[in-house]
Amino acid sequence: MKQMSEKIVSFELIECLLKYIYSLNQPGSVLVFLPGWNLICMLLKYLKEHPLFGNSQKFILLPLHSQIP
């Protein structure tokens, strides 16, 4: 992690972290902070196409941004 650039967002790493959190079998929510609307949309699309997160009744994927009413 220390060697990763903070300017590069790894969707694969976010996916792995979300899978790990899911494997803990604890109720709750997860917020993923990203630096901009474009990355939010790209991650949302990436997760919606994922077999675990996109086609499941267990997850609600909500994009949040200051420009969304």
mmCIF file as Biopython writes it, N, C-alpha, C and O atoms, coordinates in Angstrom:
data_model
#
loop_
_atom_site.group_PDB
_atom_site.id
_atom_site.type_symbol
_atom_site.label_atom_id
_atom_site.label_alt_id
_atom_site.label_comp_id
_atom_site.label_asym_id
_atom_site.label_entity_id
_atom_site.label_seq_id
_atom_site.pdbx_PDB_ins_code
_atom_site.Cartn_x
_atom_site.Cartn_y
_atom_site.Cartn_z
_atom_site.occupancy
_atom_site.B_iso_or_equiv
_atom_site.auth_seq_id
_atom_site.auth_asym_id
_atom_site.pdbx_PDB_model_num
ATOM 1   N N  . MET A ? 1  ? 0.825   -1.189  0.000   1.0 0.0 1  A 1 
ATOM 2   C CA . MET A ? 1  ? 0.000   0.000   0.000   1.0 0.0 1  A 1 
ATOM 3   C C  . MET A ? 1  ? 0.871   1.256   0.000   1.0 0.0 1  A 1 
ATOM 4   O O  . MET A ? 1  ? 0.556   2.237   -0.672  1.0 0.0 1  A 1 
ATOM 5   N N  . LYS A ? 2  ? 1.951   1.218   0.746   1.0 0.0 2  A 1 
ATOM 6   C CA . LYS A ? 2  ? 2.805   2.381   0.864   1.0 0.0 2  A 1 
ATOM 7   C C  . LYS A ? 2  ? 3.424   2.766   -0.471  1.0 0.0 2  A 1 
ATOM 8   O O  . LYS A ? 2  ? 3.730   3.937   -0.696  1.0 0.0 2  A 1 
ATOM 9   N N  . GLN A ? 3  ? 3.611   1.802   -1.351  1.0 0.0 3  A 1 
ATOM 10  C CA . GLN A ? 3  ? 4.248   2.048   -2.637  1.0 0.0 3  A 1 
ATOM 11  C C  . GLN A ? 3  ? 3.269   2.513   -3.709  1.0 0.0 3  A 1 
ATOM 12  O O  . GLN A ? 3  ? 3.689   2.932   -4.788  1.0 0.0 3  A 1 
ATOM 13  N N  . MET A ? 4  ? 1.964   2.444   -3.425  1.0 0.0 4  A 1 
ATOM 14  C CA . MET A ? 4  ? 0.964   2.859   -4.408  1.0 0.0 4  A 1 
ATOM 15  C C  . MET A ? 4  ? 0.867   4.376   -4.466  1.0 0.0 4  A 1 
ATOM 16  O O  . MET A ? 4  ? 1.008   5.061   -3.452  1.0 0.0 4  A 1 
ATOM 17  N N  . SER A ? 5  ? 0.629   4.883   -5.647  1.0 0.0 5  A 1 
ATOM 18  C CA . SER A ? 5  ? 0.436   6.319   -5.824  1.0 0.0 5  A 1 
ATOM 19  C C  . SER A ? 5  ? -0.980  6.676   -5.391  1.0 0.0 5  A 1 
ATOM 20  O O  . SER A ? 5  ? -1.931  5.971   -5.728  1.0 0.0 5  A 1 
ATOM 21  N N  . GLU A ? 6  ? -1.122  7.763   -4.649  1.0 0.0 6  A 1 
ATOM 22  C CA . GLU A ? 6  ? -2.453  8.189   -4.223  1.0 0.0 6  A 1 
ATOM 23  C C  . GLU A ? 6  ? -3.269  8.757   -5.374  1.0 0.0 6  A 1 
ATOM 24  O O  . GLU A ? 6  ? -4.469  8.989   -5.231  1.0 0.0 6  A 1 
ATOM 25  N N  . LYS A ? 7  ? -2.623  8.983   -6.518  1.0 0.0 7  A 1 
ATOM 26  C CA . LYS A ? 7  ? -3.327  9.515   -7.685  1.0 0.0 7  A 1 
ATOM 27  C C  . LYS A ? 7  ? -3.946  8.410   -8.535  1.0 0.0 7  A 1 
ATOM 28  O O  . LYS A ? 7  ? -4.734  8.695   -9.437  1.0 0.0 7  A 1 
ATOM 29  N N  . ILE A ? 8  ? -3.603  7.164   -8.261  1.0 0.0 8  A 1 
ATOM 30  C CA . ILE A ? 8  ? -4.132  6.030   -9.015  1.0 0.0 8  A 1 
ATOM 31  C C  . ILE A ? 8  ? -5.147  5.297   -8.146  1.0 0.0 8  A 1 
ATOM 32  O O  . ILE A ? 8  ? -4.831  4.860   -7.039  1.0 0.0 8  A 1 
ATOM 33  N N  . VAL A ? 9  ? -6.363  5.169   -8.654  1.0 0.0 9  A 1 
ATOM 34  C CA . VAL A ? 9  ? -7.416  4.467   -7.929  1.0 0.0 9  A 1 
ATOM 35  C C  . VAL A ? 9  ? -7.529  3.061   -8.504  1.0 0.0 9  A 1 
ATOM 36  O O  . VAL A ? 9  ? -7.787  2.886   -9.695  1.0 0.0 9  A 1 
ATOM 37  N N  . SER A ? 10 ? -7.335  2.065   -7.651  1.0 0.0 10 A 1 
ATOM 38  C CA . SER A ? 10 ? -7.425  0.674   -8.078  1.0 0.0 10 A 1 
ATOM 39  C C  . SER A ? 10 ? -8.807  0.126   -7.744  1.0 0.0 10 A 1 
ATOM 40  O O  . SER A ? 10 ? -9.122  -0.122  -6.580  1.0 0.0 10 A 1 
ATOM 41  N N  . PHE A ? 11 ? -9.627  -0.062  -8.776  1.0 0.0 11 A 1 
ATOM 42  C CA . PHE A ? 11 ? -10.944 -0.641  -8.551  1.0 0.0 11 A 1 
ATOM 43  C C  . PHE A ? 11 ? -10.826 -2.073  -8.056  1.0 0.0 11 A 1 
ATOM 44  O O  . PHE A ? 11 ? -11.675 -2.535  -7.294  1.0 0.0 11 A 1 
ATOM 45  N N  . GLU A ? 12 ? -9.790  -2.778  -8.477  1.0 0.0 12 A 1 
ATOM 46  C CA . GLU A ? 12 ? -9.579  -4.144  -8.024  1.0 0.0 12 A 1 
ATOM 47  C C  . GLU A ? 12 ? -9.308  -4.174  -6.521  1.0 0.0 12 A 1 
ATOM 48  O O  . GLU A ? 12 ? -9.794  -5.064  -5.823  1.0 0.0 12 A 1 
ATOM 49  N N  . LEU A ? 13 ? -8.545  -3.218  -6.023  1.0 0.0 13 A 1 
ATOM 50  C CA . LEU A ? 13 ? -8.277  -3.144  -4.589  1.0 0.0 13 A 1 
ATOM 51  C C  . LEU A ? 13 ? -9.556  -2.829  -3.824  1.0 0.0 13 A 1 
ATOM 52  O O  . LEU A ? 13 ? -9.816  -3.431  -2.782  1.0 0.0 13 A 1 
ATOM 53  N N  . ILE A ? 14 ? -10.353 -1.896  -4.325  1.0 0.0 14 A 1 
ATOM 54  C CA . ILE A ? 14 ? -11.629 -1.572  -3.688  1.0 0.0 14 A 1 
ATOM 55  C C  . ILE A ? 14 ? -12.523 -2.798  -3.680  1.0 0.0 14 A 1 
ATOM 56  O O  . ILE A ? 14 ? -13.167 -3.090  -2.672  1.0 0.0 14 A 1 
ATOM 57  N N  . GLU A ? 15 ? -12.569 -3.521  -4.797  1.0 0.0 15 A 1 
ATOM 58  C CA . GLU A ? 15 ? -13.355 -4.754  -4.883  1.0 0.0 15 A 1 
ATOM 59  C C  . GLU A ? 15 ? -12.901 -5.756  -3.823  1.0 0.0 15 A 1 
ATOM 60  O O  . GLU A ? 15 ? -13.738 -6.336  -3.131  1.0 0.0 15 A 1 
ATOM 61  N N  . CYS A ? 16 ? -11.604 -5.967  -3.686  1.0 0.0 16 A 1 
ATOM 62  C CA . CYS A ? 16 ? -11.071 -6.912  -2.698  1.0 0.0 16 A 1 
ATOM 63  C C  . CYS A ? 16 ? -11.419 -6.489  -1.278  1.0 0.0 16 A 1 
ATOM 64  O O  . CYS A ? 16 ? -11.778 -7.323  -0.447  1.0 0.0 16 A 1 
ATOM 65  N N  . LEU A ? 17 ? -11.315 -5.200  -1.004  1.0 0.0 17 A 1 
ATOM 66  C CA . LEU A ? 17 ? -11.666 -4.713  0.326   1.0 0.0 17 A 1 
ATOM 67  C C  . LEU A ? 17 ? -13.152 -4.904  0.619   1.0 0.0 17 A 1 
ATOM 68  O O  . LEU A ? 17 ? -13.518 -5.283  1.732   1.0 0.0 17 A 1 
ATOM 69  N N  . LEU A ? 18 ? -14.005 -4.648  -0.362  1.0 0.0 18 A 1 
ATOM 70  C CA . LEU A ? 18 ? -15.439 -4.847  -0.171  1.0 0.0 18 A 1 
ATOM 71  C C  . LEU A ? 18 ? -15.775 -6.322  0.027   1.0 0.0 18 A 1 
ATOM 72  O O  . LEU A ? 18 ? -16.636 -6.658  0.840   1.0 0.0 18 A 1 
ATOM 73  N N  . LYS A ? 19 ? -15.107 -7.198  -0.707  1.0 0.0 19 A 1 
ATOM 74  C CA . LYS A ? 19 ? -15.313 -8.643  -0.516  1.0 0.0 19 A 1 
ATOM 75  C C  . LYS A ? 19 ? -14.893 -9.065  0.884   1.0 0.0 19 A 1 
ATOM 76  O O  . LYS A ? 19 ? -15.574 -9.858  1.534   1.0 0.0 19 A 1 
ATOM 77  N N  . TYR A ? 20 ? -13.760 -8.525  1.346   1.0 0.0 20 A 1 
ATOM 78  C CA . TYR A ? 20 ? -13.284 -8.856  2.683   1.0 0.0 20 A 1 
ATOM 79  C C  . TYR A ? 20 ? -14.286 -8.391  3.738   1.0 0.0 20 A 1 
ATOM 80  O O  . TYR A ? 20 ? -14.617 -9.143  4.655   1.0 0.0 20 A 1 
ATOM 81  N N  . ILE A ? 21 ? -14.768 -7.159  3.611   1.0 0.0 21 A 1 
ATOM 82  C CA . ILE A ? 21 ? -15.754 -6.639  4.556   1.0 0.0 21 A 1 
ATOM 83  C C  . ILE A ? 21 ? -17.010 -7.496  4.534   1.0 0.0 21 A 1 
ATOM 84  O O  . ILE A ? 21 ? -17.587 -7.782  5.583   1.0 0.0 21 A 1 
ATOM 85  N N  . TYR A ? 22 ? -17.435 -7.906  3.346   1.0 0.0 22 A 1 
ATOM 86  C CA . TYR A ? 22 ? -18.613 -8.769  3.218   1.0 0.0 22 A 1 
ATOM 87  C C  . TYR A ? 22 ? -18.383 -10.112 3.908   1.0 0.0 22 A 1 
ATOM 88  O O  . TYR A ? 22 ? -19.297 -10.655 4.530   1.0 0.0 22 A 1 
ATOM 89  N N  . SER A ? 23 ? -17.165 -10.650 3.801   1.0 0.0 23 A 1 
ATOM 90  C CA . SER A ? 23 ? -16.857 -11.949 4.402   1.0 0.0 23 A 1 
ATOM 91  C C  . SER A ? 23 ? -16.900 -11.914 5.926   1.0 0.0 23 A 1 
ATOM 92  O O  . SER A ? 23 ? -17.004 -12.965 6.558   1.0 0.0 23 A 1 
ATOM 93  N N  . LEU A ? 24 ? -16.824 -10.735 6.526   1.0 0.0 24 A 1 
ATOM 94  C CA . LEU A ? 24 ? -16.895 -10.608 7.975   1.0 0.0 24 A 1 
ATOM 95  C C  . LEU A ? 24 ? -18.310 -10.851 8.499   1.0 0.0 24 A 1 
ATOM 96  O O  . LEU A ? 24 ? -18.510 -11.059 9.695   1.0 0.0 24 A 1 
ATOM 97  N N  . ASN A ? 25 ? -19.276 -10.821 7.601   1.0 0.0 25 A 1 
ATOM 98  C CA . ASN A ? 25 ? -20.677 -11.118 7.915   1.0 0.0 25 A 1 
ATOM 99  C C  . ASN A ? 25 ? -21.228 -10.211 9.020   1.0 0.0 25 A 1 
ATOM 100 O O  . ASN A ? 25 ? -21.920 -10.676 9.926   1.0 0.0 25 A 1 
ATOM 101 N N  . GLN A ? 26 ? -20.916 -8.926  8.936   1.0 0.0 26 A 1 
ATOM 102 C CA . GLN A ? 26 ? -21.416 -7.934  9.886   1.0 0.0 26 A 1 
ATOM 103 C C  . GLN A ? 26 ? -22.357 -6.981  9.151   1.0 0.0 26 A 1 
ATOM 104 O O  . GLN A ? 26 ? -22.048 -6.555  8.038   1.0 0.0 26 A 1 
ATOM 105 N N  . PRO A ? 27 ? -23.490 -6.640  9.747   1.0 0.0 27 A 1 
ATOM 106 C CA . PRO A ? 27 ? -24.382 -5.675  9.087   1.0 0.0 27 A 1 
ATOM 107 C C  . PRO A ? 27 ? -23.767 -4.285  9.087   1.0 0.0 27 A 1 
ATOM 108 O O  . PRO A ? 27 ? -22.976 -3.940  9.964   1.0 0.0 27 A 1 
ATOM 109 N N  . GLY A ? 28 ? -24.136 -3.506  8.107   1.0 0.0 28 A 1 
ATOM 110 C CA . GLY A ? 28 ? -23.648 -2.138  8.053   1.0 0.0 28 A 1 
ATOM 111 C C  . GLY A ? 28 ? -23.490 -1.630  6.645   1.0 0.0 28 A 1 
ATOM 112 O O  . GLY A ? 28 ? -23.935 -2.255  5.682   1.0 0.0 28 A 1 
ATOM 113 N N  . SER A ? 29 ? -22.856 -0.498  6.542   1.0 0.0 29 A 1 
ATOM 114 C CA . SER A ? 29 ? -22.651 0.172   5.257   1.0 0.0 29 A 1 
ATOM 115 C C  . SER A ? 29 ? -21.188 0.542   5.099   1.0 0.0 29 A 1 
ATOM 116 O O  . SER A ? 29 ? -20.431 0.604   6.068   1.0 0.0 29 A 1 
ATOM 117 N N  . VAL A ? 30 ? -20.814 0.786   3.856   1.0 0.0 30 A 1 
ATOM 118 C CA . VAL A ? 30 ? -19.437 1.168   3.545   1.0 0.0 30 A 1 
ATOM 119 C C  . VAL A ? 30 ? -19.486 2.401   2.659   1.0 0.0 30 A 1 
ATOM 120 O O  . VAL A ? 30 ? -20.222 2.440   1.673   1.0 0.0 30 A 1 
ATOM 121 N N  . LEU A ? 31 ? -18.704 3.401   3.015   1.0 0.0 31 A 1 
ATOM 122 C CA . LEU A ? 31 ? -18.537 4.578   2.171   1.0 0.0 31 A 1 
ATOM 123 C C  . LEU A ? 31 ? -17.170 4.490   1.507   1.0 0.0 31 A 1 
ATOM 124 O O  . LEU A ? 31 ? -16.169 4.204   2.163   1.0 0.0 31 A 1 
ATOM 125 N N  . VAL A ? 32 ? -17.138 4.738   0.205   1.0 0.0 32 A 1 
ATOM 126 C CA . VAL A ? 32 ? -15.878 4.771   -0.538  1.0 0.0 32 A 1 
ATOM 127 C C  . VAL A ? 32 ? -15.729 6.192   -1.066  1.0 0.0 32 A 1 
ATOM 128 O O  . VAL A ? 32 ? -16.525 6.644   -1.888  1.0 0.0 32 A 1 
ATOM 129 N N  . PHE A ? 33 ? -14.719 6.882   -0.593  1.0 0.0 33 A 1 
ATOM 130 C CA . PHE A ? 33 ? -14.485 8.263   -1.015  1.0 0.0 33 A 1 
ATOM 131 C C  . PHE A ? 33 ? -13.549 8.280   -2.216  1.0 0.0 33 A 1 
ATOM 132 O O  . PHE A ? 33 ? -12.473 7.683   -2.194  1.0 0.0 33 A 1 
ATOM 133 N N  . LEU A ? 34 ? -13.978 8.972   -3.255  1.0 0.0 34 A 1 
ATOM 134 C CA . LEU A ? 34 ? -13.197 9.085   -4.489  1.0 0.0 34 A 1 
ATOM 135 C C  . LEU A ? 34 ? -13.077 10.552  -4.875  1.0 0.0 34 A 1 
ATOM 136 O O  . LEU A ? 34 ? -13.948 11.356  -4.539  1.0 0.0 34 A 1 
ATOM 137 N N  . PRO A ? 35 ? -12.010 10.906  -5.574  1.0 0.0 35 A 1 
ATOM 138 C CA . PRO A ? 35 ? -11.764 12.320  -5.896  1.0 0.0 35 A 1 
ATOM 139 C C  . PRO A ? 35 ? -12.417 12.801  -7.188  1.0 0.0 35 A 1 
ATOM 140 O O  . PRO A ? 35 ? -11.726 13.283  -8.084  1.0 0.0 35 A 1 
ATOM 141 N N  . GLY A ? 36 ? -13.719 12.679  -7.293  1.0 0.0 36 A 1 
ATOM 142 C CA . GLY A ? 36 ? -14.372 13.245  -8.467  1.0 0.0 36 A 1 
ATOM 143 C C  . GLY A ? 36 ? -15.509 12.394  -9.000  1.0 0.0 36 A 1 
ATOM 144 O O  . GLY A ? 36 ? -15.560 11.179  -8.810  1.0 0.0 36 A 1 
ATOM 145 N N  . TRP A ? 37 ? -16.431 13.090  -9.686  1.0 0.0 37 A 1 
ATOM 146 C CA . TRP A ? 37 ? -17.631 12.453  -10.226 1.0 0.0 37 A 1 
ATOM 147 C C  . TRP A ? 37 ? -17.305 11.368  -11.255 1.0 0.0 37 A 1 
ATOM 148 O O  . TRP A ? 37 ? -17.971 10.333  -11.289 1.0 0.0 37 A 1 
ATOM 149 N N  . ASN A ? 38 ? -16.292 11.590  -12.090 1.0 0.0 38 A 1 
ATOM 150 C CA . ASN A ? 38 ? -15.947 10.604  -13.117 1.0 0.0 38 A 1 
ATOM 151 C C  . ASN A ? 38 ? -15.541 9.273   -12.495 1.0 0.0 38 A 1 
ATOM 152 O O  . ASN A ? 38 ? -15.972 8.216   -12.955 1.0 0.0 38 A 1 
ATOM 153 N N  . LEU A ? 39 ? -14.718 9.318   -11.455 1.0 0.0 39 A 1 
ATOM 154 C CA . LEU A ? 39 ? -14.303 8.079   -10.794 1.0 0.0 39 A 1 
ATOM 155 C C  . LEU A ? 39 ? -15.463 7.420   -10.064 1.0 0.0 39 A 1 
ATOM 156 O O  . LEU A ? 39 ? -15.548 6.194   -10.005 1.0 0.0 39 A 1 
ATOM 157 N N  . ILE A ? 40 ? -16.359 8.234   -9.506  1.0 0.0 40 A 1 
ATOM 158 C CA . ILE A ? 40 ? -17.546 7.676   -8.855  1.0 0.0 40 A 1 
ATOM 159 C C  . ILE A ? 40 ? -18.363 6.889   -9.870  1.0 0.0 40 A 1 
ATOM 160 O O  . ILE A ? 40 ? -18.775 5.763   -9.594  1.0 0.0 40 A 1 
ATOM 161 N N  . CYS A ? 41 ? -18.600 7.466   -11.033 1.0 0.0 41 A 1 
ATOM 162 C CA . CYS A ? 41 ? -19.378 6.795   -12.083 1.0 0.0 41 A 1 
ATOM 163 C C  . CYS A ? 41 ? -18.677 5.544   -12.595 1.0 0.0 41 A 1 
ATOM 164 O O  . CYS A ? 41 ? -19.323 4.527   -12.848 1.0 0.0 41 A 1 
ATOM 165 N N  . MET A ? 42 ? -17.369 5.618   -12.746 1.0 0.0 42 A 1 
ATOM 166 C CA . MET A ? 42 ? -16.614 4.464   -13.240 1.0 0.0 42 A 1 
ATOM 167 C C  . MET A ? 42 ? -16.650 3.308   -12.231 1.0 0.0 42 A 1 
ATOM 168 O O  . MET A ? 42 ? -16.818 2.151   -12.615 1.0 0.0 42 A 1 
ATOM 169 N N  . LEU A ? 43 ? -16.491 3.628   -10.936 1.0 0.0 43 A 1 
ATOM 170 C CA . LEU A ? 43 ? -16.548 2.571   -9.921  1.0 0.0 43 A 1 
ATOM 171 C C  . LEU A ? 43 ? -17.952 1.993   -9.836  1.0 0.0 43 A 1 
ATOM 172 O O  . LEU A ? 43 ? -18.115 0.780   -9.702  1.0 0.0 43 A 1 
ATOM 173 N N  . LEU A ? 44 ? -18.956 2.837   -9.912  1.0 0.0 44 A 1 
ATOM 174 C CA . LEU A ? 44 ? -20.341 2.360   -9.887  1.0 0.0 44 A 1 
ATOM 175 C C  . LEU A ? 44 ? -20.589 1.381   -11.029 1.0 0.0 44 A 1 
ATOM 176 O O  . LEU A ? 44 ? -21.182 0.323   -10.819 1.0 0.0 44 A 1 
ATOM 177 N N  . LYS A ? 45 ? -20.147 1.720   -12.221 1.0 0.0 45 A 1 
ATOM 178 C CA . LYS A ? 45 ? -20.305 0.832   -13.375 1.0 0.0 45 A 1 
ATOM 179 C C  . LYS A ? 45 ? -19.535 -0.472  -13.152 1.0 0.0 45 A 1 
ATOM 180 O O  . LYS A ? 45 ? -20.047 -1.555  -13.436 1.0 0.0 45 A 1 
ATOM 181 N N  . TYR A ? 46 ? -18.314 -0.366  -12.647 1.0 0.0 46 A 1 
ATOM 182 C CA . TYR A ? 46 ? -17.478 -1.532  -12.383 1.0 0.0 46 A 1 
ATOM 183 C C  . TYR A ? 46 ? -18.171 -2.480  -11.394 1.0 0.0 46 A 1 
ATOM 184 O O  . TYR A ? 46 ? -18.202 -3.691  -11.612 1.0 0.0 46 A 1 
ATOM 185 N N  . LEU A ? 47 ? -18.721 -1.929  -10.317 1.0 0.0 47 A 1 
ATOM 186 C CA . LEU A ? 47 ? -19.367 -2.769  -9.306  1.0 0.0 47 A 1 
ATOM 187 C C  . LEU A ? 47 ? -20.707 -3.324  -9.788  1.0 0.0 47 A 1 
ATOM 188 O O  . LEU A ? 47 ? -21.084 -4.436  -9.418  1.0 0.0 47 A 1 
ATOM 189 N N  . LYS A ? 48 ? -21.428 -2.559  -10.610 1.0 0.0 48 A 1 
ATOM 190 C CA . LYS A ? 48 ? -22.702 -3.066  -11.137 1.0 0.0 48 A 1 
ATOM 191 C C  . LYS A ? 48 ? -22.494 -4.242  -12.082 1.0 0.0 48 A 1 
ATOM 192 O O  . LYS A ? 48 ? -23.384 -5.078  -12.233 1.0 0.0 48 A 1 
ATOM 193 N N  . GLU A ? 49 ? -21.334 -4.316  -12.716 1.0 0.0 49 A 1 
ATOM 194 C CA . GLU A ? 49 ? -21.022 -5.430  -13.612 1.0 0.0 49 A 1 
ATOM 195 C C  . GLU A ? 49 ? -20.412 -6.614  -12.870 1.0 0.0 49 A 1 
ATOM 196 O O  . GLU A ? 49 ? -20.198 -7.672  -13.462 1.0 0.0 49 A 1 
ATOM 197 N N  . HIS A ? 50 ? -20.133 -6.448  -11.588 1.0 0.0 50 A 1 
ATOM 198 C CA . HIS A ? 50 ? -19.520 -7.500  -10.791 1.0 0.0 50 A 1 
ATOM 199 C C  . HIS A ? 50 ? -20.590 -8.531  -10.397 1.0 0.0 50 A 1 
ATOM 200 O O  . HIS A ? 50 ? -21.699 -8.145  -10.025 1.0 0.0 50 A 1 
ATOM 201 N N  . PRO A ? 51 ? -20.278 -9.830  -10.471 1.0 0.0 51 A 1 
ATOM 202 C CA . PRO A ? 51 ? -21.286 -10.855 -10.160 1.0 0.0 51 A 1 
ATOM 203 C C  . PRO A ? 51 ? -21.799 -10.803 -8.715  1.0 0.0 51 A 1 
ATOM 204 O O  . PRO A ? 51 ? -22.971 -11.096 -8.474  1.0 0.0 51 A 1 
ATOM 205 N N  . LEU A ? 52 ? -20.965 -10.444 -7.772  1.0 0.0 52 A 1 
ATOM 206 C CA . LEU A ? 52 ? -21.391 -10.402 -6.370  1.0 0.0 52 A 1 
ATOM 207 C C  . LEU A ? 52 ? -22.153 -9.123  -6.042  1.0 0.0 52 A 1 
ATOM 208 O O  . LEU A ? 52 ? -23.206 -9.177  -5.406  1.0 0.0 52 A 1 
ATOM 209 N N  . PHE A ? 53 ? -21.642 -7.991  -6.461  1.0 0.0 53 A 1 
ATOM 210 C CA . PHE A ? 53 ? -22.216 -6.707  -6.059  1.0 0.0 53 A 1 
ATOM 211 C C  . PHE A ? 53 ? -23.317 -6.209  -6.989  1.0 0.0 53 A 1 
ATOM 212 O O  . PHE A ? 53 ? -24.243 -5.534  -6.540  1.0 0.0 53 A 1 
ATOM 213 N N  . GLY A ? 54 ? -23.230 -6.526  -8.255  1.0 0.0 54 A 1 
ATOM 214 C CA . GLY A ? 54 ? -24.165 -5.969  -9.215  1.0 0.0 54 A 1 
ATOM 215 C C  . GLY A ? 54 ? -25.474 -6.702  -9.349  1.0 0.0 54 A 1 
ATOM 216 O O  . GLY A ? 54 ? -26.508 -6.080  -9.594  1.0 0.0 54 A 1 
ATOM 217 N N  . ASN A ? 55 ? -25.458 -8.009  -9.193  1.0 0.0 55 A 1 
ATOM 218 C CA . ASN A ? 55 ? -26.660 -8.812  -9.424  1.0 0.0 55 A 1 
ATOM 219 C C  . ASN A ? 55 ? -27.204 -9.400  -8.129  1.0 0.0 55 A 1 
ATOM 220 O O  . ASN A ? 55 ? -27.740 -10.508 -8.130  1.0 0.0 55 A 1 
ATOM 221 N N  . SER A ? 56 ? -27.074 -8.688  -7.049  1.0 0.0 56 A 1 
ATOM 222 C CA . SER A ? 56 ? -27.465 -9.214  -5.759  1.0 0.0 56 A 1 
ATOM 223 C C  . SER A ? 56 ? -28.505 -8.329  -5.106  1.0 0.0 56 A 1 
ATOM 224 O O  . SER A ? 56 ? -28.516 -7.113  -5.293  1.0 0.0 56 A 1 
ATOM 225 N N  . GLN A ? 57 ? -29.375 -8.953  -4.344  1.0 0.0 57 A 1 
ATOM 226 C CA . GLN A ? 57 ? -30.357 -8.213  -3.555  1.0 0.0 57 A 1 
ATOM 227 C C  . GLN A ? 57 ? -29.742 -7.759  -2.227  1.0 0.0 57 A 1 
ATOM 228 O O  . GLN A ? 57 ? -30.388 -7.045  -1.459  1.0 0.0 57 A 1 
ATOM 229 N N  . LYS A ? 58 ? -28.507 -8.167  -1.955  1.0 0.0 58 A 1 
ATOM 230 C CA . LYS A ? 58 ? -27.861 -7.862  -0.681  1.0 0.0 58 A 1 
ATOM 231 C C  . LYS A ? 58 ? -27.199 -6.494  -0.663  1.0 0.0 58 A 1 
ATOM 232 O O  . LYS A ? 58 ? -26.900 -5.969  0.409   1.0 0.0 58 A 1 
ATOM 233 N N  . PHE A ? 59 ? -26.964 -5.905  -1.839  1.0 0.0 59 A 1 
ATOM 234 C CA . PHE A ? 59 ? -26.206 -4.663  -1.915  1.0 0.0 59 A 1 
ATOM 235 C C  . PHE A ? 59 ? -27.009 -3.577  -2.606  1.0 0.0 59 A 1 
ATOM 236 O O  . PHE A ? 59 ? -27.718 -3.826  -3.581  1.0 0.0 59 A 1 
ATOM 237 N N  . ILE A ? 60 ? -26.885 -2.377  -2.085  1.0 0.0 60 A 1 
ATOM 238 C CA . ILE A ? 60 ? -27.447 -1.197  -2.721  1.0 0.0 60 A 1 
ATOM 239 C C  . ILE A ? 60 ? -26.277 -0.277  -3.019  1.0 0.0 60 A 1 
ATOM 240 O O  . ILE A ? 60 ? -25.588 0.178   -2.106  1.0 0.0 60 A 1 
ATOM 241 N N  . LEU A ? 61 ? -26.055 -0.005  -4.283  1.0 0.0 61 A 1 
ATOM 242 C CA . LEU A ? 61 ? -24.956 0.865   -4.703  1.0 0.0 61 A 1 
ATOM 243 C C  . LEU A ? 61 ? -25.519 2.250   -4.978  1.0 0.0 61 A 1 
ATOM 244 O O  . LEU A ? 61 ? -26.329 2.432   -5.888  1.0 0.0 61 A 1 
ATOM 245 N N  . LEU A ? 62 ? -25.090 3.219   -4.192  1.0 0.0 62 A 1 
ATOM 246 C CA . LEU A ? 62 ? -25.594 4.587   -4.330  1.0 0.0 62 A 1 
ATOM 247 C C  . LEU A ? 62 ? -24.441 5.549   -4.574  1.0 0.0 62 A 1 
ATOM 248 O O  . LEU A ? 62 ? -23.529 5.642   -3.752  1.0 0.0 62 A 1 
ATOM 249 N N  . PRO A ? 63 ? -24.470 6.263   -5.692  1.0 0.0 63 A 1 
ATOM 250 C CA . PRO A ? 63 ? -23.446 7.296   -5.889  1.0 0.0 63 A 1 
ATOM 251 C C  . PRO A ? 63 ? -23.822 8.540   -5.083  1.0 0.0 63 A 1 
ATOM 252 O O  . PRO A ? 63 ? -24.970 8.984   -5.106  1.0 0.0 63 A 1 
ATOM 253 N N  . LEU A ? 64 ? -22.860 9.082   -4.389  1.0 0.0 64 A 1 
ATOM 254 C CA . LEU A ? 64 ? -23.076 10.310  -3.627  1.0 0.0 64 A 1 
ATOM 255 C C  . LEU A ? 64 ? -22.076 11.356  -4.072  1.0 0.0 64 A 1 
ATOM 256 O O  . LEU A ? 64 ? -20.887 11.071  -4.216  1.0 0.0 64 A 1 
ATOM 257 N N  . HIS A ? 65 ? -22.562 12.566  -4.287  1.0 0.0 65 A 1 
ATOM 258 C CA . HIS A ? 65 ? -21.706 13.666  -4.719  1.0 0.0 65 A 1 
ATOM 259 C C  . HIS A ? 65 ? -22.424 14.956  -4.382  1.0 0.0 65 A 1 
ATOM 260 O O  . HIS A ? 65 ? -23.654 14.992  -4.347  1.0 0.0 65 A 1 
ATOM 261 N N  . SER A ? 66 ? -21.683 16.000  -4.137  1.0 0.0 66 A 1 
ATOM 262 C CA . SER A ? 66 ? -22.291 17.277  -3.764  1.0 0.0 66 A 1 
ATOM 263 C C  . SER A ? 66 ? -23.197 17.852  -4.839  1.0 0.0 66 A 1 
ATOM 264 O O  . SER A ? 66 ? -24.066 18.667  -4.531  1.0 0.0 66 A 1 
ATOM 265 N N  . GLN A ? 67 ? -23.020 17.449  -6.096  1.0 0.0 67 A 1 
ATOM 266 C CA . GLN A ? 67 ? -23.840 17.983  -7.179  1.0 0.0 67 A 1 
ATOM 267 C C  . GLN A ? 67 ? -25.097 17.152  -7.451  1.0 0.0 67 A 1 
ATOM 268 O O  . GLN A ? 67 ? -25.876 17.487  -8.343  1.0 0.0 67 A 1 
ATOM 269 N N  . ILE A ? 68 ? -25.299 16.077  -6.693  1.0 0.0 68 A 1 
ATOM 270 C CA . ILE A ? 68 ? -26.521 15.282  -6.831  1.0 0.0 68 A 1 
ATOM 271 C C  . ILE A ? 68 ? -27.553 15.848  -5.864  1.0 0.0 68 A 1 
ATOM 272 O O  . ILE A ? 68 ? -27.274 15.971  -4.672  1.0 0.0 68 A 1 
ATOM 273 N N  . PRO A ? 69 ? -28.759 16.200  -6.364  1.0 0.0 69 A 1 
ATOM 274 C CA . PRO A ? 69 ? -29.773 16.748  -5.464  1.0 0.0 69 A 1 
ATOM 275 C C  . PRO A ? 69 ? -30.275 15.687  -4.486  1.0 0.0 69 A 1 
ATOM 276 O O  . PRO A ? 69 ? -31.135 15.974  -3.652  1.0 0.0 69 A 1 
#
